[in-house]
């Protein structure tokens, strides 16, 4: 990735330790925000809706950038691959800020299939399908954190021409698969929740999930 190289440093010599520390710090910060230990400005209904839309747009660009990055590396264009993956990572960091703000300063949404909506006669299976996709999306998002961070740490500490000799290609493939599917399911559930079906606000429901994931309640 197009980050400052740290070759020869302690970080470069201990990438797994650095990955573990960064992952734990990230999880703790997210849990702290849900516990109300990190204050965020309050969002009203319009603010939550705006943030939901913004997060979906960010995640869509992140998914597109991720796909472009994969295409570049398959073409052997490593520098452009690094640039695309850097953009993807920065977009996810931007998402994280907006997501935590929305969850901590606003409210979560309860999925509803109302009478007269698309395939409303199958409300129960549709709801279960939504929840299953959401569950997979959440699980992959949680599991992807250390894998993505490990790929980033390796890319930031190893010269580009030597990355192929490290765990980076293997870790990168796992990260792309988990990250990409999670983003895709997050975007799909966003459309189901906000544009195909309905929702109602659930105050204080943010504690039902202790880890931030792209578009958890969309």
GUMAR-698098 format. One record per residue: residue in three letters; y, x negated, z negated of N, C-alpha, C in turn; residue number from 1. Coordinates in pm, whole numbers. Each point is the difference from the previous one (the first is absolute). Layout:
N
> residuo|n_y|n_x|n_z|ca_y|ca_x|ca_z|c_y|c_x|c_z|num
> ALA|Y|X|Z|Y|X|Z|Y|X|Z|NUM $
...
***
This chain:
218
> residuo|n_y|n_x|n_z|ca_y|ca_x|ca_z|c_y|c_x|c_z|num
> UNK|-119|-84|0|119|84|0|124|-87|0|1 $
> UNK|110|56|48|124|-75|14|72|-11|-134|2 $
> UNK|-64|-70|-96|57|-22|-131|12|-150|-22|3 $
> UNK|81|-39|-97|15|-141|-32|-134|-59|-42|4 $
> UNK|-36|-114|61|-127|-62|-29|-1|-63|-139|5 $
> UNK|-110|9|-69|-14|-54|-134|-114|-100|-5|6 $
> UNK|-26|-65|113|-111|-94|9|18|-113|-102|7 $
> UNK|-109|-32|-67|4|-110|-95|44|39|-139|8 $
> UNK|37|125|-21|44|46|-131|-118|55|-79|9 $
> UNK|26|32|-128|-102|60|-84|-45|133|58|10 $
> UNK|94|75|56|-31|130|61|-102|-17|112|11 $
> UNK|21|-101|83|-91|-24|112|-139|-41|-48|12 $
> UNK|-5|-68|-114|-128|-48|-52|-77|109|-74|13 $
> UNK|68|107|-38|-65|107|-78|35|138|57|14 $
> UNK|-33|25|126|38|129|61|-63|122|-66|15 $
> UNK|-122|-13|-48|-65|115|-63|64|33|-134|16 $
> UNK|38|-101|-74|67|23|-129|134|67|25|17 $
> UNK|73|-50|97|131|58|33|-16|145|44|18 $
> UNK|-101|25|82|-26|137|44|-29|92|-118|19 $
> UNK|-84|-47|-93|-35|81|-117|124|29|-84|20 $
> UNK|83|-100|-23|121|18|-81|95|98|67|21 $
> UNK|23|-17|130|90|91|72|-53|143|-1|22 $
> UNK|-131|15|15|-60|133|-1|20|67|-135|23 $
> UNK|-26|-74|-107|15|56|-135|146|37|-25|24 $
> UNK|91|-88|38|143|29|-18|39|126|75|25 $
> UNK|-49|12|123|31|119|79|-53|127|-64|26 $
> UNK|-124|-3|-44|-59|118|-64|75|36|-129|27 $
> UNK|38|-101|-78|71|25|-125|138|62|26|28 $
> UNK|71|-52|99|132|54|33|-10|146|44|29 $
> UNK|-101|30|81|-17|138|47|-35|91|-116|30 $
> UNK|-94|-43|-86|-37|81|-117|121|21|-91|31 $
> UNK|79|-103|-17|119|9|-85|99|102|54|32 $
> UNK|12|5|134|93|97|59|-47|142|-23|33 $
> UNK|-132|24|8|-54|133|-24|11|38|-148|34 $
> UNK|-4|-99|-86|11|26|-143|145|20|-43|35 $
> UNK|91|-17|95|142|18|-31|65|-122|-62|36 $
> UNK|-69|-115|2|55|-122|-60|99|-68|93|37 $
> UNK|-4|36|129|97|-51|97|80|120|48|38 $
> UNK|126|12|-41|79|119|36|40|2|147|39 $
> UNK|-7|118|60|47|23|135|97|118|-1|40 $
> UNK|100|0|89|90|116|8|-78|127|32|41 $
> UNK|42|111|-56|-68|127|21|24|52|141|42 $
> UNK|-106|53|60|8|60|133|-20|151|-11|43 $
> UNK|82|76|70|-20|144|8|-100|32|109|44 $
> UNK|-18|127|28|-97|43|101|33|-60|137|45 $
> UNK|127|4|40|39|-55|130|-25|-151|5|46 $
> UNK|24|-68|-112|-24|-143|-4|-147|-34|16|47 $
> UNK|-86|77|-65|-144|-23|11|-48|22|143|48 $
> UNK|49|106|62|-36|29|139|46|-112|92|49 $
> UNK|124|-47|-21|54|-109|81|-82|-127|-16|50 $
> UNK|-34|-32|-124|-79|-120|-25|-140|12|60|51 $
> UNK|-59|119|-7|-132|21|60|3|-28|150|52 $
> UNK|103|52|66|14|-23|144|24|-147|31|53 $
> UNK|86|-63|-81|30|-142|22|-125|-86|-18|54 $
> UNK|-79|32|-102|-123|-75|-25|-98|15|116|55 $
> UNK|-10|122|55|-90|23|113|45|-81|122|56 $
> UNK|129|-8|22|53|-78|112|-29|-148|-21|57 $
> UNK|25|-49|-121|-27|-141|-31|-148|-33|19|58 $
> UNK|-87|87|-49|-143|-24|13|-47|7|145|59 $
> UNK|65|84|80|-34|7|142|36|-130|71|60 $
> UNK|118|-53|-31|40|-129|58|-90|-112|-51|61 $
> UNK|-38|8|-128|-89|-102|-57|-135|1|71|62 $
> UNK|-54|119|25|-128|10|69|11|-53|143|63 $
> UNK|110|34|67|22|-49|137|11|-153|0|64 $
> UNK|73|-54|-95|16|-145|-9|-133|-68|-31|65 $
> UNK|-81|65|-83|-131|-54|-33|-89|-7|124|66 $
> UNK|1|106|78|-80|3|124|49|-106|97|67 $
> UNK|131|-14|13|57|-101|89|-42|-140|-46|68 $
> UNK|2|-22|-132|-40|-129|-53|-145|-32|32|69 $
> UNK|-87|99|-10|-141|-20|35|-13|-33|148|70 $
> UNK|75|71|84|-6|-26|144|45|-143|32|71 $
> UNK|105|-45|-66|51|-135|23|-103|-106|-36|72 $
> UNK|-67|15|-113|-96|-103|-40|-121|0|92|73 $
> UNK|-36|116|53|-110|6|95|37|-69|131|74 $
> UNK|130|-6|29|49|-70|119|25|-148|-26|75 $
> UNK|-22|-41|-126|23|-139|-35|145|-36|-22|76 $
> UNK|84|100|-14|143|-24|-19|31|3|-150|77 $
> UNK|-29|-110|-66|3|-6|-146|140|17|-58|78 $
> UNK|100|-58|64|135|12|-55|50|144|3|79 $
> UNK|-25|68|111|41|141|8|-83|87|-95|80 $
> UNK|-126|-37|-16|-85|69|-99|61|-13|-139|81 $
> UNK|42|-121|-34|59|-24|-131|128|81|-18|82 $
> UNK|81|8|104|124|77|-8|-29|148|-21|83 $
> UNK|-97|53|73|-35|142|-12|-53|32|-139|84 $
> UNK|-84|-88|-52|-55|23|-133|106|-13|-109|85 $
> UNK|96|-89|21|111|-12|-94|81|128|-3|86 $
> UNK|27|55|118|73|127|8|-78|110|-72|87 $
> UNK|-131|4|22|-84|101|-65|8|-12|-152|88 $
> UNK|-9|-121|-49|4|-23|-144|135|40|-59|89 $
> UNK|108|-34|68|134|36|-48|21|151|0|90 $
> UNK|-56|68|102|10|146|4|-74|63|-118|91 $
> UNK|-115|-58|-36|-75|54|-113|75|-23|-131|92 $
> UNK|70|-113|-10|81|-22|-120|113|102|-9|93 $
> UNK|61|31|115|105|102|4|-58|136|-38|94 $
> UNK|-117|31|55|-68|124|-38|-19|8|-150|95 $
> UNK|-46|-112|-60|-33|0|-141|120|38|-86|96 $
> UNK|117|-54|35|122|32|-75|30|150|9|97 $
> UNK|-3|54|123|30|142|18|-105|89|-65|98 $
> UNK|-126|-42|9|-109|79|-58|13|10|-152|99 $
> UNK|22|-115|-63|13|0|-146|123|80|-43|100 $
> UNK|107|-11|75|120|76|-32|-28|150|12|101 $
> UNK|-69|38|108|-30|142|22|-93|54|-108|102 $
> UNK|-103|-76|-36|-96|48|-99|60|3|-141|103 $
> UNK|80|-101|-32|56|-8|-135|127|83|-16|104 $
> UNK|78|10|106|126|73|-9|-7|142|52|105 $
> UNK|-113|35|61|-13|134|56|-119|75|-55|106 $
> UNK|-87|45|91|-119|74|-41|-109|-19|105|107 $
> UNK|-123|40|-34|-109|-3|96|-17|140|59|108 $
> UNK|-84|11|101|-15|125|72|-145|49|-5|109 $
> UNK|-15|129|-18|-132|63|-2|-26|61|137|110 $
> UNK|-113|-38|62|-35|46|135|-39|147|-1|111 $
> UNK|57|78|93|-26|144|7|-22|41|146|112 $
> UNK|-106|78|22|-22|63|130|38|146|-16|113 $
> UNK|113|38|56|51|136|-17|-54|93|108|114 $
> UNK|0|130|-30|-46|100|95|85|-5|127|115 $
> UNK|-66|3|115|71|-2|127|17|-138|59|116 $
> UNK|-32|-103|-77|11|-136|52|-123|-38|80|117 $
> UNK|4|-112|68|-105|-44|89|-136|-3|-70|118 $
> UNK|-96|76|54|-136|8|-54|-1|37|-148|119 $
> UNK|91|89|-38|10|40|-140|-127|64|-52|120 $
> UNK|-81|57|88|-125|61|-43|-97|-104|-56|121 $
> UNK|25|-125|32|-86|-109|-49|76|-84|-104|122 $
> UNK|78|67|-80|86|-69|-96|-78|-94|-93|123 $
> UNK|-116|46|-47|-76|-82|-94|-52|-129|64|124 $
> UNK|-70|8|115|-45|-126|60|115|-90|45|125 $
> UNK|112|60|43|116|-81|39|55|-74|-121|126 $
> UNK|7|70|-112|49|-64|-123|-92|-113|-42|127 $
> UNK|-131|23|7|-94|-105|-36|12|-119|96|128 $
> UNK|16|28|128|16|-107|99|125|-83|-31|129 $
> UNK|107|71|-34|125|-69|-36|-21|-90|-121|130 $
> UNK|-66|54|-102|-22|-76|-123|-92|-120|22|131 $
> UNK|-101|17|85|-91|-112|29|76|-110|73|132 $
> UNK|80|38|101|79|-100|73|98|-70|-94|133 $
> UNK|61|79|-89|94|-57|-96|-69|-97|-95|134 $
> UNK|-121|38|-44|-75|-86|-92|-37|-133|66|135 $
> UNK|-45|7|125|-34|-123|74|125|-85|19|136 $
> UNK|109|66|36|128|-66|18|44|-73|-127|137 $
> UNK|-11|66|-114|38|-59|-128|-90|-118|-34|138 $
> UNK|-131|20|13|-96|-105|-35|21|-125|85|139 $
> UNK|15|19|131|22|-114|89|131|-71|-32|140 $
> UNK|101|78|-35|129|-59|-33|-10|-89|-123|141 $
> UNK|-75|47|-98|-18|-78|-122|-79|-128|29|142 $
> UNK|-110|16|72|-86|-115|29|67|-100|94|143 $
> UNK|90|48|85|63|-87|99|101|-97|-60|144 $
> UNK|53|33|-117|108|-82|-57|-39|-148|-13|145 $
> UNK|-107|-34|-73|-33|-143|-12|-41|-64|132|146 $
> UNK|-65|78|87|-43|-56|128|122|-34|86|147 $
> UNK|94|92|7|122|-24|77|78|-118|-58|148 $
> UNK|14|-1|-132|75|-109|-64|-68|-135|22|149 $
> UNK|-133|-2|0|-71|-126|24|27|-50|142|150 $
> UNK|-1|90|95|31|-39|138|143|-54|9|151 $
> UNK|93|64|-70|140|-44|0|14|-138|-64|152 $
> UNK|-66|-19|-114|7|-128|-70|-54|-113|88|153 $
> UNK|-114|23|63|-57|-102|88|94|-30|116|154 $
> UNK|57|104|60|88|-18|114|128|-74|-39|155 $
> UNK|42|17|-126|124|-63|-47|-20|-144|-45|156 $
> UNK|-125|-41|-18|-25|-133|-57|-79|-93|91|157 $
> UNK|-55|53|107|-81|-81|91|69|-7|137|158 $
> UNK|9|-118|61|58|-8|135|-74|92|97|159 $
> UNK|74|57|93|-57|99|90|-121|-52|78|160 $
> UNK|3|-129|39|-109|-54|80|-126|-26|-82|161 $
> UNK|10|16|-134|-118|-21|-85|-48|127|-66|162 $
> UNK|70|110|22|-38|126|-65|-140|44|41|163 $
> UNK|-39|-29|122|-131|41|48|-114|-66|-74|164 $
> UNK|29|-110|-70|-101|-72|-74|-16|53|-143|165 $
> UNK|85|95|-37|-2|54|-136|-63|139|-1|166 $
> UNK|15|69|-115|-50|137|-12|90|101|70|167 $
> UNK|113|-47|50|101|93|52|-53|95|108|168 $
> UNK|-74|-48|101|-50|94|101|-89|110|-58|169 $
> UNK|-91|-37|-90|-89|98|-60|77|96|-90|170 $
> UNK|83|-56|-86|80|83|-90|94|89|81|171 $
> UNK|56|-56|106|92|77|84|-66|119|64|172 $
> UNK|-123|-17|47|-71|112|63|-25|112|-101|173 $
> UNK|-39|-36|-121|-23|100|-105|131|69|-35|174 $
> UNK|107|-78|-13|131|55|-34|48|97|106|175 $
> UNK|-14|-37|125|45|86|110|-79|131|2|176 $
> UNK|-132|-9|-19|-83|121|1|39|95|-113|177 $
> UNK|10|-53|-123|34|84|-115|143|50|8|178 $
> UNK|91|-89|31|142|31|6|27|99|111|179 $
> UNK|-57|-27|118|23|86|116|-51|141|-20|180 $
> UNK|-124|13|-52|-56|132|-23|79|74|-108|181 $
> UNK|41|-72|-102|79|62|-107|132|52|54|182 $
> UNK|68|-80|80|127|44|60|-21|122|88|183 $
> UNK|-104|-3|83|-27|111|92|-27|129|-77|184 $
> UNK|-82|-8|-105|-30|119|-80|123|47|-77|185 $
> UNK|83|-93|-44|123|37|-68|94|78|92|186 $
> UNK|10|-45|123|85|69|98|-57|137|33|187 $
> UNK|-133|7|17|-65|127|31|19|101|-113|188 $
> UNK|-21|-43|-124|17|92|-112|146|41|-17|189 $
> UNK|92|-91|35|143|35|-4|27|118|93|190 $
> UNK|-52|-7|122|24|108|97|-66|130|-46|191 $
> UNK|-120|-10|-54|-66|121|-49|81|64|-113|192 $
> UNK|46|-81|-93|70|51|-117|139|53|33|193 $
> UNK|72|-67|88|141|30|21|33|79|126|194 $
> UNK|-89|-3|98|34|63|127|-102|101|51|195 $
> UNK|-124|-10|-45|-102|96|44|-22|107|-106|196 $
> UNK|-9|-44|-124|-23|94|-110|118|-4|-98|197 $
> UNK|-21|37|-124|112|15|-94|-25|-80|-127|198 $
> UNK|102|-5|-84|-12|-68|-128|94|65|-101|199 $
> UNK|-29|-26|-125|90|41|-106|13|-116|-98|200 $
> UNK|116|-17|-60|20|-115|-89|-81|12|-129|201 $
> UNK|-49|-113|-45|-73|-8|-126|71|-102|-86|202 $
> UNK|79|45|-95|75|-90|-85|-94|-75|-94|203 $
> UNK|31|-129|-17|-76|-80|-95|-139|-36|47|204 $
> UNK|-30|19|130|-136|-28|48|-17|-143|46|205 $
> UNK|106|-78|-7|-10|-138|48|-105|-80|-76|206 $
> UNK|-25|34|-125|-96|-74|-80|-144|26|40|207 $
> UNK|-22|92|93|-138|22|46|-51|-118|78|208 $
> UNK|91|-86|48|-38|-121|72|81|-114|-56|209 $
> UNK|-64|-113|-31|71|-110|-63|29|-115|95|210 $
> UNK|-36|18|127|26|-106|96|72|57|120|211 $
> UNK|100|-68|47|75|47|116|-80|-26|126|212 $
> UNK|-3|97|87|-69|-12|126|89|61|106|213 $
> UNK|-8|-48|128|85|54|104|-14|149|16|214 $
> UNK|105|75|-34|2|142|21|-100|76|-83|215 $
> UNK|-20|-35|-129|-105|65|-80|6|151|11|216 $
> UNK|118|58|-36|8|145|14|78|36|124|217 $
> UNK|34|-102|79|68|15|128|128|78|-14|218 $
***
